[in-house]
Amino acid sequence: MYPLVKRAIDILVSLTLILLFSPVILAAALAVKLSSPGPVFFIQPRGGRLGRPFMSVKFRTMRADHVHDIHEVVPLTHTHITPLGRLMRRFKIDELPQLFCILRGDMSLIGPRPTIMEQVVAYNDFQRRRLEVRPGLTGLAQVNATATMSWDERIKYDVYYVDHCGPLMDLLILAKTPLVVLLGEERFARP
């Protein structure tokens, strides 16, 4: 029953947030276009529920001439991140287009972060468990993560979420998310 309720909440909340943040979305799109050459959006196939691919859409935060290495972890200090991109990443503004992914059903507000297809096809059985739910805009790993947290630790949080997801867990994650966005992962995450 909860998955149906959660989907209804996803639709209602994503639509509300799209309307509420439409001035920010439009301003960010214009700022990306005016601040550096290249497309406004960074579009990439990601693994959705049960590993089905979908097109993840974010605002472009890196120079258009950057050749993206799928294995590269890109810190905020990376030289290819534009000054605007750095600001957008710091406050998660680059993620706002994913509200449309939630609205169309590819993602949820809460769940494991979507990963690139190259990682999805290489998952072991334990890692594949994170695909049992829709990927999310925020998740248990994100509100408990630090920059030094390993991939395996993040996966453990994701699988814990899959095993324990429900209204209370989702409310706790939603309550922590604004603090993580405002204070940054390093200042809010667990010790």
VMD Tcl script that draws the C-alpha trace (Angstrom):
set ca {
  {0.00 0.00 0.00}
  {2.78 2.45 0.89}
  {4.36 2.36 -2.60}
  {1.08 3.66 -4.09}
  {0.77 6.37 -1.45}
  {4.44 7.27 -1.94}
  {3.94 7.60 -5.71}
  {0.92 9.88 -5.17}
  {3.00 11.99 -2.77}
  {5.85 12.09 -5.32}
  {3.49 13.44 -7.98}
  {1.89 16.02 -5.71}
  {5.14 17.24 -4.12}
  {7.19 17.30 -7.35}
  {4.48 19.27 -9.14}
  {4.23 21.69 -6.21}
  {8.01 22.11 -6.06}
  {8.23 22.65 -9.83}
  {5.67 25.44 -9.55}
  {7.25 26.89 -6.41}
  {10.80 26.79 -7.78}
  {9.93 27.71 -11.38}
  {11.53 31.18 -11.02}
  {14.73 29.54 -9.69}
  {14.65 26.90 -12.44}
  {14.21 29.53 -15.15}
  {16.87 31.82 -13.64}
  {19.31 28.92 -13.32}
  {18.71 27.86 -16.94}
  {19.30 31.40 -18.14}
  {22.39 31.79 -15.95}
  {23.92 28.54 -17.27}
  {23.27 29.61 -20.86}
  {24.74 33.09 -20.37}
  {27.70 32.13 -18.19}
  {29.39 29.54 -20.39}
  {29.05 28.07 -23.88}
  {27.30 24.75 -24.23}
  {23.99 23.15 -23.41}
  {21.93 24.16 -20.39}
  {21.36 20.58 -19.28}
  {23.59 17.60 -18.56}
  {21.63 14.54 -19.67}
  {22.89 11.05 -18.91}
  {21.40 7.54 -18.81}
  {21.03 6.29 -15.24}
  {19.75 3.11 -13.69}
  {16.19 3.28 -12.44}
  {14.01 0.85 -10.55}
  {14.92 -2.75 -11.41}
  {17.84 -1.39 -13.43}
  {15.70 0.08 -16.20}
  {17.55 3.00 -17.78}
  {16.11 6.50 -17.81}
  {17.53 9.86 -18.83}
  {18.64 11.85 -15.80}
  {18.54 15.61 -16.35}
  {20.54 18.15 -14.35}
  {21.75 21.66 -14.99}
  {25.21 21.59 -16.56}
  {27.80 22.62 -13.98}
  {31.00 21.82 -15.87}
  {32.61 23.35 -18.93}
  {31.08 21.92 -22.09}
  {34.50 20.80 -23.37}
  {35.09 18.54 -20.36}
  {35.24 14.89 -21.37}
  {33.38 13.08 -18.62}
  {35.09 10.00 -17.21}
  {32.40 7.73 -15.77}
  {34.74 6.63 -12.97}
  {35.69 10.17 -11.99}
  {34.49 11.58 -8.68}
  {34.26 15.31 -9.26}
  {34.92 17.45 -6.16}
  {33.68 21.04 -5.97}
  {37.26 22.19 -6.47}
  {37.58 20.46 -9.87}
  {38.98 22.87 -12.46}
  {36.29 22.03 -15.03}
  {33.42 23.09 -12.76}
  {32.30 26.60 -13.68}
  {32.01 29.23 -10.91}
  {28.23 29.17 -11.37}
  {28.32 25.38 -11.37}
  {30.16 25.38 -8.06}
  {27.44 27.53 -6.50}
  {24.68 25.42 -8.04}
  {26.25 22.20 -6.77}
  {26.81 23.61 -3.28}
  {23.10 24.37 -2.88}
  {21.88 21.44 -5.05}
  {20.25 23.80 -7.58}
  {21.70 21.65 -10.36}
  {19.38 18.85 -9.18}
  {16.12 20.80 -9.66}
  {15.44 19.44 -13.19}
  {15.21 15.99 -11.61}
  {11.83 17.07 -10.23}
  {10.57 16.37 -13.76}
  {12.08 12.86 -13.54}
  {10.06 12.36 -10.35}
  {6.89 13.69 -11.95}
  {7.17 11.29 -14.90}
  {7.86 8.32 -12.57}
  {11.53 7.61 -13.26}
  {12.54 8.77 -9.79}
  {11.09 9.34 -6.34}
  {11.68 12.13 -3.85}
  {13.40 9.62 -1.58}
  {15.49 6.61 -2.51}
  {19.03 5.64 -3.44}
  {20.68 8.15 -5.79}
  {20.57 7.00 -9.42}
  {23.87 5.73 -10.73}
  {25.28 5.48 -14.22}
  {24.37 2.41 -16.25}
  {27.99 1.24 -16.38}
  {27.86 0.81 -12.59}
  {24.41 -0.78 -12.62}
  {25.43 -3.58 -14.99}
  {28.47 -4.32 -12.80}
  {26.53 -4.55 -9.50}
  {26.93 -7.64 -7.37}
  {23.82 -9.21 -5.79}
  {23.99 -7.02 -2.68}
  {24.44 -3.79 -4.65}
  {21.61 -4.77 -7.01}
  {19.20 -4.65 -4.04}
  {19.29 -0.84 -4.20}
  {17.39 -1.14 -7.51}
  {14.31 -2.58 -5.77}
  {12.95 0.95 -5.27}
  {12.89 4.02 -7.49}
  {16.02 6.13 -7.24}
  {15.58 9.33 -5.29}
  {16.44 12.99 -5.26}
  {17.58 12.49 -1.66}
  {18.15 9.38 0.37}
  {19.43 7.82 3.54}
  {23.01 7.76 2.28}
  {22.88 11.45 1.31}
  {21.70 12.64 4.73}
  {24.31 10.51 6.50}
  {27.19 10.79 4.04}
  {30.54 12.47 4.28}
  {32.86 13.28 1.42}
  {35.14 10.46 2.54}
  {32.41 7.82 2.79}
  {33.20 4.85 0.58}
  {30.92 3.55 -2.15}
  {30.38 0.36 -0.12}
  {29.22 2.38 2.90}
  {26.76 4.32 0.73}
  {25.44 1.05 -0.70}
  {24.84 -0.26 2.83}
  {22.72 2.81 3.60}
  {20.81 2.30 0.33}
  {20.07 -1.36 1.06}
  {19.10 -0.49 4.63}
  {16.62 1.99 3.16}
  {15.22 -0.68 0.79}
  {14.70 -3.03 3.76}
  {13.17 -0.40 6.06}
  {11.48 2.18 3.82}
  {8.20 3.49 5.04}
  {6.49 6.72 6.05}
  {8.57 7.30 9.20}
  {11.90 6.66 7.45}
  {10.90 8.97 4.58}
  {9.84 11.73 6.99}
  {13.17 11.51 8.83}
  {15.09 11.76 5.55}
  {12.93 14.68 4.39}
  {13.50 16.47 7.70}
  {17.30 16.12 7.43}
  {17.60 17.00 3.74}
  {17.15 20.81 4.00}
  {19.78 20.93 6.75}
  {22.24 18.98 4.60}
  {21.56 21.32 1.65}
  {21.93 24.49 3.73}
  {24.82 23.44 5.95}
  {26.58 21.10 3.54}
  {27.19 17.39 3.91}
  {30.36 17.82 5.93}
  {28.79 20.12 8.54}
  {25.63 18.11 9.07}
  {26.53 14.47 8.44}
  {27.06 11.95 11.19}
  {30.42 12.08 13.04}
}
mol new
graphics top color blue
foreach p $ca { graphics top sphere $p radius 0.5 }
foreach p [lrange $ca 0 end-1] q [lrange $ca 1 end] { graphics top cylinder $p $q radius 0.2 }
display resetview
